[in-house]
Amino acid sequence: MANKSRPKQLSFRVSEEEWELLQQKIAESGMNQQQYILSCVFGKAIINTDGIKAV
């Protein structure tokens, strides 16, 4: 059954090492994968560095 409250789906690729690290962090968080990824994405401030000159 489709999730009618969240009809959009995302997909992206990761390396084996990234997958293992992600799974470890998910397990440590006590959240499921969706909850963990959404908390990471929405819990971060966005900082635009366009226009900053190289030091």
Legacy VTK file of the C-alpha trace (Angstrom):
# vtk DataFile Version 3.0
C-alpha trace
ASCII
DATASET POLYDATA
POINTS 55 float
0.000 0.000 0.000
1.374 3.404 -0.948
2.091 5.963 1.725
-0.573 8.557 0.894
0.741 11.150 3.349
4.186 11.006 1.714
3.686 10.344 -1.989
7.174 11.430 -3.122
10.108 9.043 -3.109
13.860 9.780 -3.144
16.678 7.505 -4.216
20.450 7.967 -4.175
23.558 5.820 -4.370
26.253 5.345 -1.735
29.503 3.409 -1.571
29.812 0.265 0.548
31.705 2.256 3.195
29.069 4.999 3.231
26.329 2.369 3.523
28.015 0.733 6.518
28.545 4.075 8.255
24.953 5.118 7.586
23.606 1.832 8.943
25.780 2.187 12.052
24.538 5.713 12.712
20.924 4.672 12.157
21.308 1.811 14.643
22.923 4.119 17.218
20.141 6.692 16.816
17.323 4.285 17.670
15.340 5.668 14.718
14.340 3.932 11.530
16.147 4.869 8.303
13.526 7.362 7.151
13.343 9.113 10.515
17.136 9.311 10.760
17.713 10.722 7.275
14.899 13.269 7.600
16.200 14.403 10.997
19.665 14.900 9.478
18.356 16.814 6.475
15.871 19.047 8.286
17.971 19.533 11.415
20.816 21.359 9.660
21.242 25.039 8.887
21.871 25.921 5.250
24.915 28.133 4.691
25.462 29.526 1.206
29.170 29.966 0.499
28.777 31.295 -3.044
30.845 34.416 -3.509
33.290 33.690 -0.683
36.796 34.075 -2.038
39.357 31.347 -1.472
41.619 32.169 1.435
LINES 1 56
55 0 1 2 3 4 5 6 7 8 9 10 11 12 13 14 15 16 17 18 19 20 21 22 23 24 25 26 27 28 29 30 31 32 33 34 35 36 37 38 39 40 41 42 43 44 45 46 47 48 49 50 51 52 53 54
